[in-house]
Each structure stands twice: as C-alpha cells, then as structure tokens.
C-alpha cells in the first residue's frame, strides 16, 4: 500500500495528532491506529477493512460489526423507527461503510417520497432584461460593449437550500465510494432526481447552517447519516480530495461518546461532557497579564448541587487484570494516572471520586482494586460492557 504511506507522509491523515491513522511507519510496514472502517486506494482498486483491535464481539467479525452499528446508532441518536434490529440483521453481511451508505440512501429515498423543501435563494445573474435589483456598482464597471446585459440580484424559488445541497454533496460522494451493486443503482436513480441541485465544496463547514425549524422536521433522520459520512471521511472531503478516500471512525472518540450516552445519572446529580473549568497552571508572560495555561478537560464530570463529585475518563485500550504486579501494572499507562491525579487535584475541593473506564473483554471483566492518591481522593478502574451499554460491577454513580 505505497499510496497509503504516501498519504501519511503528505499529512493527508493528520487531523488527529493524538490518534494518527498510521503509526510505526517503517520501510516495508506500518500499523493502523485506533480506527475502524474502510480505506480505498485509487490504484488497482485495493481496499482495506479495518476491524476493532479489542475483542468486543466474542472474536466474531459479524458480532463486532453489529455492536459497532449499535454504538453508532446510540452516539448519533438514530431514530429507532428508521433503524431496527431487523434492519441490522438484514444488512449484517455488508461492511460497515456499505451499511452506512445504504442507510443514507434509504433515508434519502424516504425523504424524496415526502418531497424536498424548496426555498428562496438570493441569486446574482447576468440577464438581457431587468429582474429584481440592478447591481449598479458592478454594472458601471463593465467595459463599453459589455454593458448590454444587466448585472442583477434577485430571489429565486428553487431547491438549492443548504440542506438539499448537503444531501447532493453526500450523494455524490457515496456514489463514487460504494462498491455494492444495489447501492450503485440506487444512488444513480436518486442522483437523477437531484440533478438540478448544486453540490457544496466545503460541506463540513456548511453543516452548521442546517436549519432545525419545523419546516425541516422531515430532514432529521437524513441529517444524522450525512454527519456520520461527512465528519468521518479522510482525507477531508471538504478539500475536494476524491482519490483514495476512506471512511474511518476513531474508536477512542466513538467509545467516549458511547459511554456518555449510555450513563444514567440520578437527580440531583448532573452529567457534563468534556467540561473545561480549570487549568493546570497560571502563567504571567513578561509584559503581559496572568493567563491560565494547559486546560484540563476530562471526558465526563458529575456534579451535585454545583459541586464536583466525580470525574470519569474513557480509554479505548486493552488492559489485563491478570498482570497484577508492580512491574506490569495491568498494562495501564502511567501517563493516564498522572492525568487523573491532575484532574483530582484541580477539580476537587475536599474529596471526590475518579474513574478510569476501559472496554470490557476476556481479560478485564471486573473492577480493579482501588488506587489511592490520598485519603480523600481515590481512583477506580472499571470495565464498560459495550454490548449491554453499562458499567460492570458496583454502581459507583449513585
């Protein structure tokens, strides 16, 4: 895969510095980081299916894919009516990226049956007749002989709203990306219906302009599939790179979001996702004001009556409860404990609970004995059952 190595060397996969796609690059080999999904080379139609490194599905690729699909459904809050267990089973033979493409196409088909929303769009045009508003400044700058037509600006009632253009852009991408014969035919038929709609060159940036009002309520389901596709394409689709494209999901990020969605916190406690309420240090550069440097941003924070009571951090990593000695330390990274120590020192006034969450697997099935940073702050290391969507062992969040 010389192409993949060249993409790495040209920083095409460098969006996430802490979790790169390619690691340990050597002369004739490399390793893929903590990603799952699909990579497609522009040469010889080479393809790589990337599976999870941790046995979350009884060592069965089919079971693993089913669980990953469930994780995506929970994280992106996919409508249970539009994606049922029966649907997961029906498409169980599809690779993850093909399953995602199929769900997008089915959502688009359903939306078109109900009809797309049209809207007034402000258009600048050059016409031989007056319509709307004359752009005087542009008109007077035209050279003699070129001023026969009028420079105009007017409202045109069409289907080129940002939502429809994002749909068209995503459809163009999946049409080139899919290798499934059913999806190819389906995408072609749908593209004919959207022929007049213009795609967008920077779709990720335009996602923030998606309208959430009542008129676009029927667009809710397809928006989630659009986000799944556009936000996980590498190299970045918004830069127009179509050659050798991939659809990859960062498992550390997916695991973090999945845990946050699955946790149930009883009132009056509240769960906060990625809070940034304090910094590691204060610093006063020469000639400047005192500033807070190195923000401390745990994955999850639980508060009660505005008091910090528990910090949880997720790690997509294989630890081993059998390695219970001072040399191997369960394969836990020492830097992870330093990080948790900093959280405890900065976020807790008197006492608090720290929790490190790792995925449950065959060699990590129960919580480890507590780690004590002090008499008032301790750390628990707890497995998370991905299939059931819950922490294993004692209920430490009540």
C-alpha positions in Angstrom: 0.0 0.0 0.0 2.5 2.6 -1.2 -0.4 5.0 -1.7 -1.4 4.8 2.0 2.1 5.5 3.1 2.4 8.5 0.7 -0.9 9.9 2.1 0.6 9.6 5.6 3.8 11.3 4.6 1.9 14.2 3.0 -0.2 14.7 6.2 -3.4 13.7 4.5 -4.4 11.7 7.6 -3.0 14.1 10.2 -6.3 15.7 11.5 -6.0 13.9 14.9 -2.4 14.2 16.1 -3.0 12.2 19.3 -4.6 9.3 17.4 -3.0 9.1 14.0 -4.3 6.7 11.3 -0.8 5.3 10.6 1.8 4.6 13.3 5.2 2.8 13.4 5.9 3.6 9.8 8.9 1.6 8.6 10.4 0.7 5.2 8.0 -2.1 4.3 5.4 -2.0 7.0 3.2 0.2 9.1 0.5 -0.1 11.7 -3.0 1.4 11.7 -4.1 3.4 14.7 -7.3 3.0 16.7 -9.7 3.3 13.8 -12.3 1.1 12.3 -13.8 1.5 8.9 -12.7 1.3 5.3 -9.8 2.5 3.2 -9.9 2.5 -0.6 -6.8 3.1 -2.8 -7.1 4.9 -6.2 -4.8 2.3 -7.7 -5.8 -1.3 -8.6 -9.0 -0.9 -6.6 -7.2 -2.0 -3.4 -9.3 -2.0 -0.3 -8.7 -2.4 3.5 -11.4 -3.2 6.0 -10.2 -2.1 9.5 -11.7 -4.1 12.4 -11.5 -3.3 16.1 -8.3 -4.4 17.9 -10.2 -5.4 21.0 -12.4 -8.5 21.2 -15.8 -6.8 21.8 -17.8 -9.4 20.0 -16.7 -12.8 21.1 -14.0 -12.8 18.4 -16.6 -12.8 15.7 -16.3 -10.1 13.0 -20.1 -10.2 12.4 -20.8 -9.7 16.1 -18.3 -6.9 16.3 -19.9 -5.1 13.4 -23.3 -5.5 15.0 -22.0 -3.9 18.2 -20.3 -1.1 16.3 -23.5 -0.4 14.4 -25.3 -0.2 17.8 -22.7 2.2 19.1 -23.1 4.5 16.1 -26.9 4.3 16.5 -26.6 5.4 20.1 -24.0 8.1 19.6 -25.8 9.7 16.7 -29.3 9.2 18.2 -30.6 7.4 15.1 -34.3 7.0 15.0 -35.3 3.5 16.3 -38.2 3.5 13.8 -35.8 4.1 10.9 -33.2 1.6 12.1 -34.4 -1.5 13.8 -32.7 -4.7 15.0 -34.3 -6.4 12.0 -32.7 -3.9 9.7 -29.3 -4.6 11.3 -29.7 -8.3 10.8 -30.9 -7.8 7.2 -27.7 -6.0 6.2 -25.4 -7.9 8.5 -23.3 -9.1 5.5 -22.5 -5.5 4.5 -19.2 -4.0 5.6 -19.6 -1.1 8.0 -19.1 1.7 5.4 -21.5 0.0 2.9 -24.1 -0.3 5.7 -23.8 3.4 6.4 -24.1 4.3 2.8 -27.2 2.0 2.5 -28.9 3.7 5.4 -28.2 7.2 3.9 -29.7 6.1 0.6 -32.8 4.6 2.3 -33.3 7.8 4.3 -32.9 9.9 1.1 -35.4 7.7 -0.7 -37.9 8.1 2.1 -37.4 11.9 2.1 -37.9 12.2 -1.6 -41.2 10.3 -1.3 -42.4 13.0 1.0 -40.9 15.8 -1.2 -38.0 18.1 -0.8 -38.3 21.6 0.7 -37.8 24.5 -1.7 -36.8 28.0 -0.6 -36.0 31.4 -1.9 -32.3 31.8 -2.7 -30.5 35.2 -3.4 -29.0 34.9 -6.9 -26.6 37.1 -8.8 -27.1 36.8 -12.5 -26.4 38.5 -15.9 -29.5 38.9 -18.0 -30.7 40.9 -21.0 -33.8 42.0 -19.1 -34.3 43.7 -15.8 -35.4 41.4 -12.9 -35.1 42.1 -9.2 -32.4 44.7 -8.2 -29.8 46.2 -10.5 -26.2 45.9 -9.1 -25.2 49.4 -10.1 -21.6 49.2 -8.9 -20.9 46.1 -11.0 -22.8 47.5 -14.0 -20.9 50.7 -14.2 -17.5 48.9 -14.0 -18.3 46.9 -17.2 -16.4 47.9 -20.3 -18.1 49.6 -23.3 -19.8 46.9 -25.4 -20.1 44.6 -22.5 -22.9 46.5 -20.8 -25.7 45.1 -23.0 -26.8 42.7 -20.3 -27.7 43.7 -16.7 -26.0 42.7 -13.5 -28.8 41.6 -11.3 -29.6 40.3 -7.9 -33.0 38.6 -7.2 -34.7 35.9 -5.1 -35.2 32.6 -7.0 -37.5 30.0 -5.6 -35.6 26.7 -6.0 -34.3 23.6 -4.3 -30.8 24.9 -3.7 -31.1 25.4 0.1 -28.1 24.4 2.2 -29.9 21.2 3.3 -30.5 19.9 -0.2 -27.1 20.9 -1.3 -25.5 18.9 1.5 -27.7 16.0 0.6 -26.5 16.2 -3.0 -22.8 16.5 -1.9 -23.1 13.4 0.2 -24.9 11.5 -2.6 -22.1 12.4 -5.0 -19.5 11.1 -2.5 -21.3 7.8 -1.8 -21.9 7.2 -5.5 -18.1 7.2 -6.1 -17.3 5.3 -2.9 -19.7 2.4 -2.8 -18.9 -0.9 -4.5 -22.3 -2.5 -3.6 -24.3 -3.1 -6.8 -27.7 -2.3 -5.1 -26.3 0.9 -3.7 -24.7 1.9 -7.0 -28.1 1.5 -8.8 -30.0 3.2 -6.0 -27.6 6.2 -5.9 -27.8 6.6 -9.7 -31.6 6.7 -9.6 -31.6 9.2 -6.8 -29.0 11.4 -8.5 -31.3 11.8 -11.5 -33.9 13.3 -9.1 -31.4 15.7 -7.6 -29.8 16.8 -10.9 -30.7 20.5 -10.6 -29.2 20.8 -7.1 -25.7 22.2 -6.8 -23.2 20.4 -4.5 -21.1 22.2 -1.9 -17.3 22.4 -2.0 -16.9 22.8 1.8 -19.7 20.6 3.2 -18.3 20.2 6.7 -18.2 23.9 7.3 -21.8 24.3 6.0 -23.2 21.7 8.4 -23.6 24.4 11.0 -26.1 26.3 8.7 -28.5 23.4 8.7 -31.9 24.7 9.7 -33.7 22.9 12.6 -37.1 24.5 12.4 -40.5 22.8 11.9 -40.4 23.2 8.1 -37.3 20.9 8.0 -38.5 18.4 10.6 -38.7 15.6 7.9 -34.9 16.1 7.3 -34.0 15.0 10.8 -33.1 11.4 10.0 -31.0 12.0 6.9 -29.0 14.8 8.6 -27.6 12.3 11.1 -26.4 10.0 8.3 -24.9 13.0 6.5 -23.0 13.9 9.6 -21.8 10.3 10.1 -20.4 10.3 6.5 -19.0 13.8 6.1 -17.4 14.1 9.5 -15.5 10.8 9.2 -14.1 11.0 5.7 -10.4 11.1 5.4 -8.7 12.8 3.6 -11.0 15.7 4.2 -13.9 15.7 1.7 -14.3 19.5 2.1 -10.9 19.9 0.4 -12.1 18.1 -2.7 -9.9 15.0 -2.4 -11.7 12.2 -4.0 -8.7 10.0 -4.9 -8.0 7.3 -2.4 -10.7 8.2 0.0 -11.7 6.5 3.3 -14.4 6.3 5.8 -12.8 5.9 9.3 -14.1 6.2 12.8 -11.8 7.0 15.7 -12.6 4.3 18.3 -11.4 6.4 21.3 -13.8 9.2 20.3 -16.6 6.8 19.5 -16.2 4.9 22.8 -16.1 8.2 24.8 -19.3 9.4 23.2 -21.0 6.0 23.6 -20.2 5.8 27.3 -21.6 9.3 27.8 -24.8 8.4 26.0 -25.3 5.2 28.0 -24.6 6.5 31.5 -27.8 7.2 33.6 -27.3 9.7 36.4 -30.0 10.1 39.1 -31.1 13.6 40.1 -29.9 15.9 41.6 -26.6 14.8 40.1 -25.8 16.1 36.6 -23.5 14.8 33.9 -21.3 17.2 32.0 -19.5 16.2 28.8 -15.9 17.4 28.3 -16.0 20.3 30.8 -13.2 22.8 30.8 -13.4 24.5 34.1 -9.9 24.8 35.3 -6.2 24.8 34.1 -3.1 23.1 35.2 -1.2 26.3 35.9 -1.3 30.1 35.8 1.5 31.9 34.0 2.4 35.5 33.5 4.5 36.1 30.4 6.8 39.1 30.5 4.9 42.3 30.0 1.6 40.6 29.9 -1.3 39.7 32.2 -1.6 36.5 34.1 -3.1 33.7 32.0 -4.4 30.2 32.6 -2.4 27.6 30.6 -3.0 23.9 29.8 -6.7 23.5 30.1 -7.8 20.4 32.0 -10.7 18.8 30.1 -11.9 15.4 31.4 -14.3 13.3 29.3 -17.1 13.4 31.9 -17.8 15.3 35.1 -20.6 14.6 37.6 -21.8 17.5 39.8 -24.3 17.6 42.7 -25.6 21.0 43.8 -22.9 22.7 41.7 -20.2 20.7 43.5 -17.8 18.4 41.6 -18.2 14.9 42.9 -16.9 12.5 40.2 -14.6 12.6 37.1 -14.7 9.9 34.5 -12.2 9.4 31.7 -12.6 6.8 29.0 -9.7 4.9 27.4 -10.0 2.7 24.3 -7.2 0.3 25.3 -6.7 -3.3 26.3 -5.7 -3.7 29.9 -5.2 -7.1 31.6 -6.4 -7.9 35.1 -4.0 -10.8 35.2 -1.0 -8.6 35.2 -1.5 -7.5 38.8 2.1 -6.7 39.8 4.2 -3.6 40.2 6.1 -4.3 37.0 3.3 -4.7 34.5 0.6 -2.7 36.4 -2.3 -4.2 34.5 -0.8 -2.6 31.3 -2.2 0.8 32.4 -0.2 3.7 31.1 1.4 5.7 33.8 0.5 8.9 32.0 -3.2 8.1 32.4 -2.8 8.1 36.2 -0.8 11.3 36.1 -3.7 12.8 34.1 -6.3 11.6 36.6 -4.2 12.9 39.5 -4.2 16.3 37.9 -7.9 16.2 37.5 -8.4 15.2 41.1 -6.1 17.9 42.4 -7.6 20.7 40.4 -11.3 19.8 40.3 -12.0 18.6 43.9 -12.0 21.0 46.8 -12.2 18.4 49.6 -12.9 14.9 48.3 -14.1 13.3 45.1 -14.2 10.1 43.0 -12.0 9.4 40.0 -12.9 6.7 37.5 -11.0 5.3 34.5 -13.2 3.4 32.1 -11.8 0.7 29.8 -13.7 -1.6 27.5 -14.7 -5.0 28.9 -13.1 -8.0 27.3 -12.0 -11.5 28.1 -9.1 -10.4 30.3 -10.8 -7.5 32.0 -14.2 -8.4 33.4 -14.4 -6.8 36.8 -13.3 -3.6 38.5 -9.8 -3.5 39.8 -9.0 -2.8 43.4 -8.9 1.0 44.2 -5.8 3.2 43.6 -5.4 5.8 46.4 -3.9 9.2 45.6 -4.6 10.4 49.1 -7.0 9.8 52.0 -9.7 11.9 50.2 -9.2 11.0 46.5 -9.1 7.5 45.1 -9.3 6.1 41.6 -11.4 3.3 40.4 -10.7 1.3 37.2 -13.9 -0.1 35.8 -14.8 -2.1 32.7 -17.6 -1.0 30.4 -19.7 -3.6 28.7 -20.1 -2.3 25.2 -22.7 -4.9 24.2 -25.0 -4.1 27.1 -24.1 -0.4 27.3 -23.3 -0.2 31.0 -20.5 -0.2 33.6 -19.6 -3.5 35.1 -19.7 -4.1 38.9 -20.7 -1.7 41.6 -22.9 1.2 40.8 -20.5 4.0 41.6 -22.5 6.8 40.1 -25.4 6.8 42.5 
